[in-house]
Amino acid sequence: MNIVTTPDSVLQMTLHAMDRTPDPRLRTVMAALARHLHAFVQEVKLTEDEFEHALGFLVAIGQASGDTKNEVVLAADLLGVSTLVALLNNQDPQGESPAALLGPFWRANAPVCDAGENIARSETPGGVPLEVSGSVRTADGQPVAGATVDVWQASPVGLYENQDAAQEDMNLRGRFQTDAEGRFHFRSVRPAGYPVPTDGPCGDLLRAQLRHPNRPAHLHFMVSKPGHKVLITQVFADDDENLESDPVFGVTRKLIGRYELEPGGQRATLQHDFVLEPGEMKFPRPPIP
């Protein structure tokens, strides 16, 4: 008789109820999730008040998501889950470029730009001009011509354009094509580090844990071409004080770039190359419209 008798019996009944799931992967994932969740509840002896608070947190991160941010993605980032998934699924066995978490601010359909174009389309007070160049290649060194290099970044005051009414729509975003030698280049302004959004439940969590919200300065890149796995990555400023305390655990050594400031500090440059892995060109779902 399938009747609950003890706390331990609840898990067995839950797993039995899932046994008929036709999709084998869904059956495996959900059964593992149930086992770990039940083990967690048993281990910490979760109270009813704590359970109610946890449910409220899940509801709140959904309610806090909208056109300017995705609080659900942010929660996964702050728990290290986004970086863990990125690392597990991108092991760069042949020296491919390391992946990084997508983050909550990517938008699809950024403006298509000409080589060398400036993606800083709005007033950018205090921004040091930045020239970015690099190449896209395969693991055996062959140039990847016609690859799309999608770029997005925060402004010199640490805000993405959809967070800042002073910036034009799609400011500091752009898509570039590599040339016959796999090369790309564009102009921008040097990004600043910035705090992840703290006006929602994720901010409450950071404060409760005495954690700072400040991400190190970086550029986001999404590099794609049919026949290759989409590379989602970030390139961090090598002089940022928060490299070792990124609240979303996104920094790995290979993701640190060299942002060189020219004498006089009037211009900065970044040269960074990417190596693609063969595979399916599959894009993520945009966290925000």
C-alpha positions as CSV (number, residue, x, y, z in Angstrom):
1,M,0.0,0.0,0.0
2,N,1.4,3.4,-1.1
3,I,0.8,5.3,2.1
4,V,3.3,7.5,3.8
5,T,4.5,6.0,7.1
6,T,7.8,7.8,7.9
7,P,9.8,10.8,6.6
8,D,12.1,8.3,4.7
9,S,9.1,6.7,3.0
10,V,8.1,10.0,1.2
11,L,11.2,9.8,-1.1
12,Q,10.5,6.2,-2.1
13,M,6.9,7.1,-3.0
14,T,8.1,10.2,-4.9
15,L,10.6,8.2,-7.0
16,H,8.0,5.5,-7.6
17,A,5.5,8.1,-8.9
18,M,8.2,9.3,-11.4
19,D,9.0,5.8,-12.7
20,R,6.6,6.0,-15.6
21,T,8.1,9.2,-17.1
22,P,8.5,8.4,-20.8
23,D,11.5,10.7,-21.4
24,P,14.5,8.8,-19.9
25,R,16.6,11.9,-19.4
26,L,13.8,13.7,-17.7
27,R,13.2,10.6,-15.5
28,T,16.9,10.5,-14.5
29,V,17.2,14.3,-13.8
30,M,14.0,14.5,-11.8
31,A,14.8,11.4,-9.7
32,A,18.2,12.8,-8.9
33,L,16.7,16.1,-8.0
34,A,14.2,14.5,-5.7
35,R,16.9,12.4,-4.0
36,H,19.2,15.4,-3.4
37,L,16.3,17.7,-2.2
38,H,15.0,15.1,0.3
39,A,18.6,14.5,1.5
40,F,19.1,18.3,1.9
41,V,15.9,18.7,3.9
42,Q,16.8,15.7,6.1
43,E,20.4,16.9,6.6
44,V,19.5,20.5,7.7
45,K,16.3,19.4,9.4
46,L,14.4,22.2,7.5
47,T,11.8,23.9,9.7
48,E,8.4,24.9,8.4
49,D,9.3,28.6,8.7
50,E,12.5,28.1,6.6
51,F,10.5,26.1,4.0
52,E,8.0,29.0,3.8
53,H,10.8,31.5,3.4
54,A,12.4,29.4,0.7
55,L,9.2,29.2,-1.3
56,G,8.8,32.9,-0.9
57,F,12.3,33.4,-2.3
58,L,11.5,31.4,-5.4
59,V,8.2,33.3,-6.0
60,A,10.1,36.6,-5.4
61,I,12.9,36.0,-7.9
62,G,10.2,35.2,-10.6
63,Q,8.3,38.4,-9.7
64,A,11.5,40.5,-9.8
65,S,12.3,39.4,-13.4
66,G,11.3,41.6,-16.2
67,D,12.4,43.7,-19.2
68,T,15.5,45.0,-17.5
69,K,16.8,42.0,-15.5
70,N,16.4,38.3,-14.9
71,E,16.5,37.6,-11.2
72,V,16.2,33.8,-11.7
73,V,19.4,33.7,-13.8
74,L,21.0,36.0,-11.2
75,A,20.1,33.5,-8.4
76,A,21.7,30.7,-10.3
77,D,24.8,32.9,-10.9
78,L,25.2,33.8,-7.2
79,L,24.9,30.1,-6.2
80,G,27.7,29.2,-8.6
81,V,25.4,26.9,-10.6
82,S,25.7,28.9,-13.9
83,T,29.5,28.7,-13.8
84,L,29.4,25.0,-12.9
85,V,27.2,24.2,-15.8
86,A,29.4,26.2,-18.2
87,L,32.5,24.4,-17.0
88,L,31.0,21.0,-17.1
89,N,29.8,21.4,-20.6
90,N,32.9,23.1,-22.0
91,Q,36.0,21.2,-21.1
92,D,38.1,22.5,-24.0
93,P,39.9,19.1,-24.7
94,Q,41.7,20.4,-27.8
95,G,42.5,23.8,-26.5
96,E,39.2,25.5,-27.4
97,S,38.5,28.8,-25.7
98,P,37.0,28.5,-22.2
99,A,33.3,29.3,-21.8
100,A,31.8,31.5,-19.1
101,L,28.3,32.0,-17.8
102,L,25.9,33.9,-20.1
103,G,24.8,36.3,-17.4
104,P,21.4,38.1,-17.1
105,F,21.9,40.9,-19.6
106,W,22.4,39.3,-23.0
107,R,20.0,40.5,-25.7
108,A,19.5,38.8,-29.0
109,N,19.6,40.7,-32.3
110,A,22.2,43.3,-31.4
111,P,23.0,45.8,-34.2
112,V,25.1,44.3,-37.1
113,C,28.2,46.4,-37.3
114,D,31.0,47.0,-39.8
115,A,34.6,46.1,-38.9
116,G,36.1,48.8,-36.7
117,E,32.8,50.4,-35.8
118,N,32.3,52.0,-32.4
119,I,29.6,50.3,-30.2
120,A,29.6,53.3,-27.8
121,R,26.6,55.1,-29.4
122,S,25.6,57.2,-26.4
123,E,27.3,59.8,-24.1
124,T,29.8,57.8,-22.0
125,P,31.2,60.1,-19.3
126,G,34.6,59.2,-18.1
127,G,35.0,56.4,-20.6
128,V,38.6,55.6,-21.8
129,P,38.4,54.7,-25.5
130,L,39.1,51.0,-26.0
131,E,40.2,49.3,-29.2
132,V,39.5,45.5,-29.3
133,S,41.0,43.1,-31.9
134,G,41.4,39.4,-32.2
135,S,40.9,36.3,-34.3
136,V,38.7,33.3,-34.4
137,R,40.3,29.9,-35.2
138,T,39.8,26.2,-35.0
139,A,41.8,24.0,-32.7
140,D,44.2,23.2,-35.5
141,G,44.8,26.9,-36.2
142,Q,42.7,27.4,-39.2
143,P,41.0,30.8,-39.4
144,V,37.2,30.8,-39.1
145,A,36.0,33.3,-41.7
146,G,32.5,34.7,-41.5
147,A,32.0,34.0,-37.8
148,T,29.7,36.3,-35.8
149,V,31.3,38.0,-32.8
150,D,28.4,39.3,-30.6
151,V,29.7,41.7,-28.0
152,W,28.0,43.4,-25.0
153,Q,29.3,45.2,-22.0
154,A,28.5,47.6,-19.1
155,S,29.3,51.3,-19.4
156,P,32.1,53.1,-17.7
157,V,29.7,53.8,-14.8
158,G,28.8,50.1,-14.5
159,L,25.4,49.9,-16.1
160,Y,24.1,48.0,-19.1
161,E,22.0,50.0,-21.5
162,N,18.7,48.5,-20.5
163,Q,19.4,49.6,-16.9
164,D,20.2,53.2,-17.8
165,A,17.8,55.7,-19.3
166,A,20.7,57.9,-20.4
167,Q,21.9,55.3,-22.9
168,E,20.4,54.6,-26.3
169,D,18.7,51.3,-26.9
170,M,21.3,48.6,-27.7
171,N,24.2,50.9,-26.7
172,L,27.5,49.0,-26.1
173,R,26.2,46.0,-28.0
174,G,27.1,44.9,-31.5
175,R,27.7,41.9,-33.8
176,F,30.8,41.8,-36.0
177,Q,31.8,39.4,-38.8
178,T,35.3,37.9,-39.0
179,D,37.2,38.5,-42.3
180,A,38.9,35.9,-44.5
181,E,41.7,35.5,-42.0
182,G,39.3,35.1,-39.1
183,R,40.1,38.5,-37.7
184,F,37.7,41.1,-36.1
185,H,38.1,44.5,-34.5
186,F,35.9,47.2,-33.1
187,R,36.0,50.3,-30.9
188,S,34.3,50.9,-27.6
189,V,35.0,52.3,-24.1
190,R,36.7,50.5,-21.3
191,P,34.0,48.9,-19.2
192,A,33.8,49.3,-15.4
193,G,33.2,46.7,-12.8
194,Y,29.7,46.9,-11.5
195,P,27.4,45.5,-8.8
196,V,25.0,42.8,-9.7
197,P,21.4,44.0,-9.1
198,T,20.7,44.2,-5.3
199,D,17.2,45.7,-5.3
200,G,15.5,42.3,-5.3
201,P,15.6,39.0,-3.3
202,C,19.1,38.2,-4.6
203,G,20.4,41.4,-3.0
204,D,18.8,40.4,0.3
205,L,20.6,37.0,0.0
206,L,24.0,38.7,-0.6
207,R,23.5,41.0,2.4
208,A,22.5,38.2,4.7
209,Q,25.7,36.3,3.7
210,L,27.9,39.5,4.1
211,R,29.0,39.2,0.4
212,H,29.8,42.1,-1.8
213,P,28.0,42.4,-5.2
214,N,30.8,43.8,-7.4
215,R,31.7,42.0,-10.5
216,P,35.2,42.7,-12.1
217,A,35.2,44.7,-15.3
218,H,34.7,42.5,-18.4
219,L,33.5,42.3,-22.0
220,H,31.0,39.6,-23.0
221,F,31.5,37.6,-26.2
222,M,29.3,35.1,-28.0
223,V,31.1,33.7,-31.1
224,S,29.3,31.5,-33.6
225,K,29.3,30.0,-37.0
226,P,27.4,27.0,-38.5
227,G,29.4,23.8,-37.8
228,H,30.8,25.1,-34.6
229,K,29.5,25.1,-31.0
230,V,28.5,28.6,-29.9
231,L,31.2,30.0,-27.6
232,I,29.8,32.1,-24.7
233,T,32.5,33.7,-22.7
234,Q,33.9,36.8,-21.0
235,V,37.2,38.6,-21.0
236,F,38.1,40.2,-17.7
237,A,40.3,43.2,-17.0
238,D,43.6,42.0,-15.5
239,D,43.9,44.9,-13.1
240,D,40.5,44.6,-11.4
241,E,40.5,44.3,-7.6
242,N,37.6,41.9,-7.6
243,L,39.0,39.1,-9.9
244,E,39.3,36.8,-6.9
245,S,36.0,37.7,-5.3
246,D,33.5,37.7,-8.2
247,P,30.1,37.2,-6.6
248,V,29.0,34.9,-9.5
249,F,32.3,32.9,-9.6
250,G,32.8,33.6,-13.3
251,V,36.6,34.3,-13.4
252,T,39.0,31.6,-14.5
253,R,42.6,32.2,-15.2
254,K,42.2,31.8,-19.0
255,L,39.4,34.4,-19.1
256,I,41.7,37.2,-17.8
257,G,42.7,39.5,-20.7
258,R,45.3,42.2,-20.9
259,Y,43.7,45.6,-21.1
260,E,46.7,47.7,-22.0
261,L,46.6,51.4,-21.2
262,E,48.7,53.5,-23.5
263,P,51.1,56.2,-22.1
264,G,49.1,59.1,-20.9
265,G,46.0,57.0,-20.3
266,Q,44.1,58.3,-23.3
267,R,43.4,55.0,-24.9
268,A,43.3,51.3,-24.0
269,T,43.7,48.2,-26.2
270,L,42.7,44.6,-25.8
271,Q,43.8,41.8,-28.1
272,H,42.2,38.4,-27.6
273,D,41.8,35.3,-29.8
274,F,39.1,32.7,-29.7
275,V,39.3,29.0,-30.6
276,L,36.0,27.3,-31.6
277,E,34.9,23.7,-31.0
278,P,33.1,21.7,-33.8
279,G,29.5,21.1,-33.0
280,E,25.9,22.3,-33.3
281,M,25.3,26.1,-33.5
282,K,22.7,26.4,-30.8
283,F,22.0,29.7,-29.2
284,P,20.7,30.2,-25.6
285,R,17.4,31.7,-24.8
286,P,17.8,35.5,-24.1
287,P,17.4,36.2,-20.4
288,I,15.8,39.6,-21.2
289,P,14.0,40.8,-24.4
